Amino acid sequence: MEESTGFHRSDSLEIGIILSGQVEFELEGARAITLSKGSCWIQTGASHAWHNRTRENCVFALFMLGAERREPAAAPKSVAVSVNGSKDLVAGAGLRELVVTGYDAFGKAIFLKKNSPLHHRYNDFESATWIWETLGVPSITENLGAFPSSTAFPAPGGTKFGICSFAAHSIEMTSEYPDSGIFDRDHRRGDSIEYAIILSGEIELELDGCKRKLSAGSCLIQTGGVYGWHNAGTEPCVLALFVIGAHRTVSAGHTDAVHGVV
């Protein structure tokens, strides 16, 4: 039985990745694109619809960032692009494809032909493919972000989305990060809120004095505390990561952050 959401739009930047099943992603006036497990999309406020024509539920992770909408003089025609086989994307993250919608200088929705995720190997065991970043409050049709220009974590108000991989039998070594007096070389913290979902493999998250094992399907919200990663498994651990830059404030008698694991 076919299920459809009908055409709709929201004032937001949406970044998603299919975890299981498949679904058709359709923009008004354009041919629908079929997304399946491992497909990633960036949807930039255009009118769109979802159709599941299979007997299996489609499950996806979705990160949404509220945006201002500035209407163009004429209603834009929505077009999307499906980029398959990108060497940087596939080699760095193991994703099946990347679908991006965007707008031209006149506010018309167009497909982005150039696919430029940024792949970076931090050390022998940790690598990341950064897919999209924003530098402030997004504005639909004018400032919805771009493919990343650097591997740096975002400044307050900025965001970055990517796929990270930790090699088997590895412990995070962070000697490349500046010493702060409260970290050892296996731990770090960032001025950011991080949303993560484990896509494959297992990994152990260590906080101050406690540990938690995460596996495929686990969801983590990391809010600036000291932490370290340890992959004791026999296969790499791959996770999707959405980072929001934040200010760090220290109140009297309270410096610890709150972490949530589902």
Residue frames as qw, qx, qy, qz and C-alpha x, y, z in Angstrom:
[[0.000, 0.888, 0.460, 0.000, 0.00, 0.00, 0.00],
 [0.430, 0.437, -0.014, 0.790, 1.40, 3.37, -1.02],
 [0.347, -0.777, -0.359, 0.384, 1.86, 6.04, 1.64],
 [0.398, 0.499, 0.133, 0.758, 2.42, 9.69, 0.73],
 [0.263, -0.425, -0.403, 0.766, 2.91, 12.88, 2.74],
 [0.244, 0.887, 0.380, 0.099, 1.56, 15.18, 0.03],
 [0.472, 0.493, -0.065, 0.728, 3.46, 18.31, -1.00],
 [0.454, -0.864, -0.194, 0.096, 4.57, 20.53, 1.84],
 [0.516, 0.508, -0.271, 0.635, 7.42, 22.82, 2.82],
 [0.573, -0.736, -0.263, 0.246, 8.91, 24.24, 6.00],
 [0.131, 0.937, -0.233, 0.226, 11.10, 27.19, 6.88],
 [0.704, -0.563, 0.428, 0.065, 14.10, 25.02, 7.60],
 [0.380, 0.576, -0.712, -0.133, 17.24, 23.40, 6.30],
 [0.908, -0.189, 0.265, -0.262, 16.83, 19.62, 6.52],
 [0.265, 0.551, -0.788, -0.067, 19.65, 17.08, 6.40],
 [0.867, -0.149, 0.296, -0.373, 18.77, 13.40, 6.46],
 [0.155, 0.418, -0.881, -0.161, 20.15, 9.92, 5.94],
 [0.850, -0.064, -0.266, -0.449, 18.18, 6.74, 5.18],
 [0.356, -0.467, 0.767, -0.260, 18.75, 4.06, 7.84],
 [0.332, 0.078, 0.938, 0.058, 16.52, 1.33, 6.36],
 [0.454, 0.636, 0.604, -0.156, 13.99, 0.82, 3.57],
 [0.298, 0.084, 0.402, 0.862, 13.49, 3.13, 0.62],
 [0.158, 0.752, 0.469, -0.436, 11.37, 6.14, -0.27],
 [0.431, 0.538, 0.379, 0.618, 10.73, 8.46, -3.21],
 [0.210, -0.577, -0.175, 0.770, 11.65, 12.12, -2.75],
 [0.341, 0.589, 0.560, 0.472, 9.68, 14.39, -5.09],
 [0.095, -0.391, -0.095, 0.911, 9.89, 18.12, -5.74],
 [0.476, 0.688, 0.403, -0.371, 7.09, 19.97, -7.51],
 [0.522, 0.800, -0.149, -0.257, 7.59, 19.88, -11.25],
 [0.129, 0.634, -0.760, -0.060, 10.49, 17.43, -11.10],
 [0.796, 0.047, -0.586, -0.145, 10.97, 13.69, -11.44],
 [0.747, -0.610, 0.172, -0.199, 10.95, 11.81, -8.13],
 [0.343, 0.564, -0.727, 0.191, 14.26, 10.41, -6.88],
 [0.897, -0.318, -0.286, -0.111, 14.36, 7.05, -5.08],
 [0.044, -0.685, 0.609, -0.398, 16.43, 7.04, -1.89],
 [0.906, -0.181, -0.380, -0.049, 17.51, 3.85, -0.12],
 [0.759, -0.609, -0.010, 0.231, 19.69, 2.82, 2.82],
 [0.652, -0.214, 0.180, 0.705, 22.83, 4.97, 2.88],
 [0.258, 0.642, 0.340, 0.637, 21.37, 7.82, 0.80],
 [0.285, -0.478, -0.325, 0.765, 21.90, 11.31, 2.22],
 [0.199, 0.700, 0.458, 0.511, 19.94, 14.43, 1.29],
 [0.188, -0.300, -0.241, 0.904, 20.06, 18.16, 1.96],
 [0.068, 0.681, 0.661, 0.308, 16.68, 19.83, 1.49],
 [0.274, -0.069, -0.127, 0.951, 16.68, 23.61, 1.38],
 [0.192, 0.374, 0.394, -0.817, 13.10, 24.71, 2.01],
 [0.304, 0.091, -0.568, -0.759, 11.46, 23.78, -1.31],
 [0.780, 0.012, 0.197, -0.594, 7.97, 22.24, -1.61],
 [0.259, 0.327, -0.901, -0.123, 8.39, 18.47, -1.61],
 [0.859, -0.167, 0.054, -0.482, 6.64, 15.16, -0.97],
 [0.158, -0.375, 0.912, -0.049, 7.62, 11.68, 0.21],
 [0.848, 0.101, -0.185, -0.486, 6.17, 8.46, -1.28],
 [0.300, -0.339, 0.888, -0.075, 6.75, 4.98, 0.10],
 [0.743, 0.240, -0.302, -0.547, 5.58, 2.52, -2.54],
 [0.415, 0.238, -0.873, 0.096, 7.01, -0.55, -0.79],
 [0.745, -0.467, -0.427, -0.211, 5.74, -2.91, 1.93],
 [0.687, -0.190, -0.387, 0.585, 8.60, -1.99, 4.24],
 [0.225, -0.944, -0.163, 0.177, 8.78, 1.01, 6.55],
 [0.558, 0.548, -0.135, 0.608, 11.39, 3.60, 5.62],
 [0.565, -0.756, -0.174, 0.280, 13.38, 4.89, 8.60],
 [0.531, 0.552, -0.076, 0.639, 15.66, 7.91, 8.42],
 [0.448, -0.514, -0.292, 0.670, 17.56, 10.24, 10.72],
 [0.214, 0.782, 0.322, 0.489, 16.68, 13.91, 10.24],
 [0.384, -0.370, -0.232, 0.814, 18.44, 17.06, 11.42],
 [0.138, 0.813, 0.453, 0.339, 16.40, 20.27, 11.06],
 [0.362, -0.242, -0.157, 0.886, 17.69, 23.83, 11.36],
 [0.164, 0.830, 0.477, -0.238, 15.17, 26.68, 11.46],
 [0.406, 0.065, 0.331, 0.849, 15.63, 29.28, 8.71],
 [0.225, 0.574, 0.162, -0.771, 14.27, 32.65, 7.61],
 [0.511, 0.431, 0.671, 0.320, 12.27, 32.57, 4.37],
 [0.065, 0.585, -0.112, -0.800, 12.76, 35.41, 1.93],
 [0.672, 0.491, 0.553, -0.039, 10.42, 34.89, -1.00],
 [0.322, -0.088, 0.487, 0.807, 11.79, 35.56, -4.49],
 [0.324, 0.273, -0.103, -0.900, 9.82, 37.73, -6.93],
 [0.745, 0.123, -0.415, -0.508, 8.51, 34.60, -8.67],
 [0.853, -0.309, 0.360, -0.219, 7.75, 31.23, -7.11],
 [0.018, 0.571, -0.785, -0.241, 10.74, 28.97, -7.81],
 [0.906, 0.145, -0.293, -0.270, 10.43, 25.70, -9.69],
 [0.605, -0.581, 0.535, -0.099, 11.91, 22.95, -7.56],
 [0.814, 0.422, -0.398, -0.019, 14.56, 20.65, -8.98],
 [0.689, -0.607, 0.397, -0.001, 16.83, 18.19, -7.18],
 [0.510, 0.600, -0.614, -0.054, 20.02, 16.40, -8.05],
 [0.935, -0.307, 0.175, -0.025, 21.17, 12.88, -7.17],
 [0.234, 0.771, -0.593, 0.004, 24.94, 12.57, -7.10],
 [0.987, -0.133, 0.086, -0.040, 26.15, 8.97, -7.33],
 [0.902, 0.168, -0.019, 0.397, 29.67, 7.61, -7.02],
 [0.021, 0.938, -0.243, 0.245, 31.40, 10.70, -5.66],
 [0.720, 0.236, -0.541, 0.365, 34.92, 9.46, -4.88],
 [0.033, 0.385, -0.510, 0.769, 35.31, 11.66, -1.80],
 [0.649, -0.277, 0.157, -0.691, 31.89, 10.84, -0.41],
 [0.948, -0.015, -0.257, -0.190, 31.91, 7.10, -1.03],
 [0.669, 0.274, -0.540, 0.431, 35.52, 6.53, -0.02],
 [0.039, 0.374, -0.487, 0.788, 35.26, 8.66, 3.08],
 [0.466, -0.127, 0.434, -0.760, 31.85, 7.73, 4.42],
 [0.114, 0.081, 0.987, 0.074, 30.48, 4.70, 2.60],
 [0.444, 0.447, 0.365, -0.685, 27.31, 6.54, 1.61],
 [0.575, 0.378, 0.697, 0.203, 25.29, 5.42, -1.37],
 [0.284, 0.568, 0.378, 0.673, 24.49, 8.85, -2.80],
 [0.146, -0.407, -0.320, 0.843, 24.02, 12.50, -1.97],
 [0.126, 0.681, 0.595, 0.407, 20.95, 14.53, -3.03],
 [0.231, -0.366, -0.221, 0.874, 21.06, 18.33, -2.74],
 [0.198, 0.808, 0.495, 0.252, 18.53, 21.03, -3.58],
 [0.361, -0.348, -0.068, 0.863, 19.47, 24.69, -3.97],
 [0.268, 0.878, 0.353, -0.180, 18.57, 28.02, -5.57],
 [0.568, 0.366, 0.169, 0.718, 20.08, 30.31, -8.20],
 [0.217, -0.059, -0.176, 0.958, 20.64, 34.07, -7.89],
 [0.336, -0.225, -0.282, -0.870, 16.99, 34.72, -8.82],
 [0.520, -0.146, 0.554, -0.633, 15.52, 32.42, -6.17],
 [0.836, 0.196, -0.309, -0.409, 14.76, 29.57, -8.59],
 [0.760, -0.370, 0.529, -0.073, 15.33, 26.12, -7.12],
 [0.618, 0.594, -0.490, -0.156, 17.98, 24.27, -9.10],
 [0.969, -0.204, -0.021, 0.138, 20.05, 21.14, -8.73],
 [0.230, -0.847, 0.454, 0.153, 23.65, 21.47, -7.61],
 [0.863, 0.437, -0.252, -0.011, 25.88, 19.84, -10.17],
 [0.381, 0.549, -0.620, 0.411, 29.10, 20.15, -8.22],
 [0.844, -0.488, -0.195, -0.105, 29.41, 17.75, -5.31],
 [0.409, 0.600, -0.470, 0.501, 32.28, 18.73, -2.99],
 [0.775, -0.625, -0.086, -0.042, 32.23, 17.04, 0.43],
 [0.128, 0.790, -0.536, 0.269, 35.45, 17.53, 2.35],
 [0.949, -0.182, -0.249, 0.065, 37.23, 14.34, 3.41],
 [0.034, 0.778, -0.502, 0.376, 39.87, 14.56, 6.12],
 [0.853, -0.159, -0.461, 0.188, 41.92, 11.96, 8.00],
 [0.343, -0.889, 0.167, -0.252, 42.76, 13.33, 11.45],
 [0.297, -0.591, 0.747, -0.064, 45.11, 10.49, 12.37],
 [0.129, 0.218, -0.940, -0.227, 45.59, 6.76, 11.79],
 [0.013, 0.284, 0.946, -0.152, 42.22, 5.78, 13.24],
 [0.169, 0.678, 0.517, -0.494, 39.83, 8.75, 12.91],
 [0.157, 0.067, 0.493, 0.853, 38.51, 10.28, 9.68],
 [0.275, 0.601, 0.525, -0.536, 35.50, 12.37, 8.65],
 [0.216, 0.338, 0.575, 0.713, 33.69, 13.40, 5.49],
 [0.076, 0.483, 0.369, -0.791, 32.17, 16.83, 6.12],
 [0.293, 0.462, 0.756, 0.359, 29.16, 17.28, 3.85],
 [0.008, -0.775, -0.364, -0.517, 27.51, 20.63, 4.66],
 [0.383, -0.301, -0.422, 0.764, 28.03, 23.71, 6.84],
 [0.014, -0.872, -0.343, -0.349, 26.22, 26.93, 7.72],
 [0.431, 0.199, -0.304, 0.826, 27.83, 30.06, 9.16],
 [0.166, 0.005, 0.349, -0.922, 24.82, 31.69, 10.82],
 [0.525, 0.368, 0.583, -0.499, 21.03, 31.72, 10.74],
 [0.325, 0.147, 0.763, 0.539, 20.06, 30.21, 7.36],
 [0.375, 0.500, 0.106, -0.774, 17.98, 32.24, 4.92],
 [0.659, 0.321, 0.675, 0.088, 16.01, 30.25, 2.34],
 [0.613, 0.727, 0.238, 0.197, 17.06, 31.02, -1.26],
 [0.164, 0.935, -0.225, 0.218, 19.92, 33.27, -0.10],
 [0.048, 0.619, -0.709, 0.334, 22.10, 31.70, 2.59],
 [0.925, -0.200, -0.021, -0.322, 21.47, 28.02, 3.17],
 [0.682, -0.499, 0.513, 0.150, 25.05, 26.94, 3.65],
 [0.571, 0.664, -0.445, -0.187, 27.51, 25.19, 1.36],
 [0.933, 0.042, -0.277, 0.225, 29.91, 22.30, 1.06],
 [0.584, -0.763, 0.026, 0.277, 32.52, 22.78, 3.82],
 [0.444, 0.826, -0.263, 0.226, 35.65, 24.81, 3.15],
 [0.097, 0.563, -0.711, 0.409, 37.54, 23.60, 6.23],
 [0.620, -0.186, -0.760, 0.049, 37.51, 20.81, 8.82],
 [0.043, 0.157, -0.520, 0.839, 37.25, 23.20, 11.78],
 [0.093, -0.540, -0.811, 0.208, 34.30, 22.84, 14.13],
 [0.057, 0.732, 0.388, 0.558, 31.73, 25.63, 13.69],
 [0.089, 0.163, -0.346, 0.920, 31.81, 28.94, 15.53],
 [0.183, 0.364, 0.697, -0.589, 28.83, 29.82, 17.77],
 [0.509, 0.545, 0.168, -0.645, 25.66, 29.79, 15.67],
 [0.420, 0.481, -0.639, -0.428, 27.27, 27.83, 12.85],
 [0.888, -0.057, 0.387, -0.243, 26.64, 24.17, 12.02],
 [0.240, 0.510, -0.771, -0.297, 28.44, 21.32, 10.31],
 [0.910, 0.019, 0.259, -0.324, 27.20, 17.89, 9.19],
 [0.342, 0.576, -0.725, -0.159, 29.35, 14.91, 8.33],
 [0.975, -0.094, -0.169, -0.111, 30.05, 11.20, 8.56],
 [0.150, -0.744, 0.627, -0.175, 32.81, 10.10, 10.95],
 [0.935, 0.074, -0.344, -0.038, 34.65, 6.79, 11.07],
 [0.387, -0.704, 0.569, -0.177, 36.72, 5.24, 13.87],
 [0.554, 0.372, -0.738, -0.105, 38.97, 2.31, 12.99],
 [0.899, -0.314, -0.288, -0.097, 38.73, -1.06, 14.73],
 [0.813, -0.279, -0.227, 0.457, 40.89, -1.64, 17.83],
 [0.335, 0.469, -0.054, 0.816, 41.52, 2.06, 18.37],
 [0.336, -0.696, -0.443, 0.454, 41.50, 4.62, 21.16],
 [0.236, 0.916, 0.155, 0.285, 41.07, 8.29, 20.36],
 [0.629, -0.279, -0.077, 0.721, 44.36, 10.10, 20.76],
 [0.145, 0.926, 0.302, 0.175, 43.94, 13.86, 20.83],
 [0.590, -0.419, 0.022, 0.690, 47.47, 15.16, 21.29],
 [0.312, 0.360, 0.372, 0.797, 46.83, 17.45, 18.30],
 [0.233, -0.832, -0.377, -0.333, 44.33, 19.45, 20.39],
 [0.100, 0.624, -0.382, 0.675, 45.63, 22.23, 22.68],
 [0.447, -0.229, -0.758, 0.416, 46.15, 21.25, 26.30],
 [0.286, -0.695, -0.197, -0.630, 43.68, 22.92, 28.63],
 [0.090, -0.413, 0.653, -0.628, 44.82, 21.57, 31.96],
 [0.665, -0.067, 0.495, -0.555, 41.79, 19.30, 32.38],
 [0.899, 0.329, -0.130, -0.258, 42.21, 16.86, 29.47],
 [0.585, -0.388, 0.645, 0.301, 44.52, 13.93, 29.10],
 [0.063, 0.375, -0.634, -0.673, 45.57, 12.90, 25.61],
 [0.021, 0.227, 0.947, 0.226, 42.65, 10.48, 25.20],
 [0.024, 0.714, 0.653, -0.252, 39.95, 13.05, 25.95],
 [0.152, 0.136, 0.215, 0.955, 38.71, 16.33, 24.52],
 [0.155, 0.681, 0.628, -0.344, 35.75, 18.66, 24.52],
 [0.237, 0.300, 0.405, 0.830, 34.37, 21.20, 22.09],
 [0.180, 0.311, 0.308, -0.881, 32.35, 24.37, 22.39],
 [0.407, 0.057, -0.595, -0.691, 29.44, 22.74, 20.62],
 [0.726, 0.038, 0.507, -0.464, 26.31, 20.65, 20.85],
 [0.181, 0.323, -0.839, -0.399, 26.72, 17.41, 18.90],
 [0.830, 0.111, 0.276, -0.473, 23.92, 15.12, 17.71],
 [0.139, 0.431, -0.854, -0.256, 25.13, 11.70, 16.58],
 [0.903, 0.033, 0.205, -0.375, 23.61, 8.42, 15.47],
 [0.372, -0.394, 0.810, 0.223, 25.64, 5.23, 15.07],
 [0.683, 0.418, -0.280, -0.529, 25.22, 3.85, 11.55],
 [0.925, 0.135, -0.356, -0.003, 27.36, 0.71, 11.88],
 [0.545, 0.284, -0.596, 0.517, 29.77, -0.96, 14.25],
 [0.606, -0.711, -0.346, 0.087, 30.23, -0.32, 17.97],
 [0.356, 0.511, -0.309, 0.719, 32.13, 2.24, 20.02],
 [0.521, -0.558, -0.528, 0.372, 32.61, 3.11, 23.67],
 [0.032, 0.792, 0.018, 0.610, 32.04, 6.69, 24.83],
 [0.612, -0.291, -0.496, 0.544, 34.00, 7.61, 27.93],
 [0.145, -0.878, -0.068, -0.451, 33.12, 10.60, 30.13],
 [0.011, -0.587, 0.600, -0.544, 34.70, 11.61, 33.42],
 [0.294, -0.236, 0.811, -0.448, 34.64, 8.36, 35.37],
 [0.685, 0.250, 0.592, -0.343, 32.00, 6.50, 33.36],
 [0.012, -0.235, 0.769, 0.595, 31.66, 4.63, 30.07],
 [0.673, 0.371, 0.416, -0.486, 28.83, 3.66, 27.74],
 [0.331, -0.057, 0.803, 0.492, 28.91, 1.30, 24.75],
 [0.510, 0.533, 0.077, -0.671, 27.02, 2.48, 21.67],
 [0.424, 0.047, 0.834, 0.349, 26.03, 0.32, 18.70],
 [0.021, -0.193, -0.598, -0.777, 24.14, 0.72, 15.42],
 [0.310, -0.642, -0.605, -0.355, 20.93, 2.67, 16.10],
 [0.455, -0.563, -0.398, 0.564, 22.21, 4.38, 19.26],
 [0.156, 0.827, 0.188, 0.506, 21.64, 8.13, 19.39],
 [0.573, -0.320, -0.306, 0.690, 23.87, 10.53, 21.32],
 [0.034, 0.932, 0.127, 0.337, 23.48, 14.17, 22.34],
 [0.704, -0.160, -0.219, 0.657, 26.83, 15.53, 23.51],
 [0.055, -0.949, -0.240, -0.197, 26.75, 18.97, 25.14],
 [0.180, 0.863, -0.288, 0.374, 30.32, 20.13, 25.53],
 [0.736, -0.612, 0.282, -0.067, 31.63, 17.85, 28.27],
 [0.049, -0.618, 0.772, 0.141, 34.99, 16.06, 28.36],
 [0.923, 0.136, 0.259, -0.251, 34.84, 12.81, 26.42],
 [0.045, -0.524, 0.783, 0.332, 36.84, 10.19, 24.53],
 [0.868, 0.245, -0.142, -0.408, 36.14, 7.39, 22.02],
 [0.280, -0.421, 0.862, 0.041, 37.33, 3.79, 22.17],
 [0.831, 0.262, -0.232, -0.432, 36.56, 1.26, 19.45],
 [0.413, -0.419, 0.805, -0.076, 37.47, -2.15, 20.84],
 [0.840, 0.310, 0.347, -0.279, 35.55, -3.97, 18.11],
 [0.611, -0.093, 0.640, 0.456, 36.74, -5.78, 15.00],
 [0.368, 0.584, 0.527, 0.496, 35.13, -3.40, 12.49],
 [0.137, 0.173, -0.039, 0.975, 35.10, 0.36, 11.99],
 [0.020, 0.646, 0.653, -0.395, 32.41, 2.40, 13.72],
 [0.136, 0.296, 0.384, 0.864, 30.63, 4.86, 11.42],
 [0.051, -0.641, -0.616, 0.456, 28.39, 7.63, 12.75],
 [0.161, 0.700, 0.347, 0.603, 26.45, 10.59, 11.36],
 [0.410, -0.418, -0.363, 0.725, 27.30, 13.81, 13.21],
 [0.070, 0.806, 0.313, 0.498, 25.50, 17.17, 13.29],
 [0.512, -0.255, -0.333, 0.750, 27.45, 19.86, 15.17],
 [0.031, -0.908, -0.275, -0.315, 26.12, 23.24, 16.36],
 [0.431, 0.287, -0.346, 0.783, 28.69, 25.80, 17.52],
 [0.473, -0.775, -0.409, -0.085, 27.99, 27.17, 21.01],
 [0.009, -0.742, 0.377, -0.555, 29.25, 29.67, 23.58],
 [0.669, -0.186, -0.653, 0.301, 30.76, 28.16, 26.73],
 [0.281, -0.698, 0.175, -0.636, 29.69, 29.70, 30.03],
 [0.530, -0.039, -0.758, 0.379, 30.82, 28.50, 33.44],
 [0.470, -0.702, -0.110, -0.524, 28.52, 29.08, 36.38],
 [0.181, -0.568, 0.652, -0.469, 29.64, 28.93, 40.00],
 [0.532, -0.196, 0.753, -0.335, 29.89, 25.38, 41.23],
 [0.785, 0.344, 0.497, -0.136, 28.78, 23.81, 37.96],
 [0.081, 0.635, -0.550, -0.536, 31.01, 23.09, 34.97],
 [0.348, -0.005, 0.920, 0.178, 29.83, 19.66, 33.80],
 [0.432, 0.145, -0.408, -0.791, 27.75, 19.20, 30.68],
 [0.723, 0.085, 0.543, -0.418, 24.78, 16.90, 30.31],
 [0.136, 0.266, -0.833, -0.466, 24.98, 13.94, 27.91],
 [0.760, 0.141, 0.326, -0.544, 22.05, 11.97, 26.57],
 [0.072, 0.251, -0.909, -0.325, 22.22, 8.48, 25.08],
 [0.779, 0.123, 0.162, -0.593, 19.22, 6.66, 23.66]]
